[in-house]
Amino acid sequence: MVTIRFARHGSKRAPFYRIVAADSRDKRDGRFLEILGHYNPVDTAKSLTLKGDRIEYWISKGAQPSESVGRLLKRARREAAAVE
């Protein structure tokens, strides 16, 4: 099963995360299929960049987002709807 989840990078007290599509059996920071975005929680604006078309592609193929990634996707959709 494919999961859309975080892969942690950065140093000990300055993490940033890649949002990746990965096989659910692989390690958190291990092999992945595709990078779908980045999230930096340390940044004051909590910067988030997403490849929306690729995320929708993976979800259409049956990929399940993790809880934390799902919350970020909902927040990004709300913000996008507020801008329109």
PyMOL commands that set and color helices and strands:
alter all, ss='L'
color gray80, all
select helices_A, chain A and resi 52-60+67-83
alter helices_A, ss='H'
color red, helices_A
select strands_A, chain A and resi 2-11+14-23+34-39+48-50+64-65
alter strands_A, ss='S'
color yellow, strands_A
deselect
rebuild
show_as cartoon
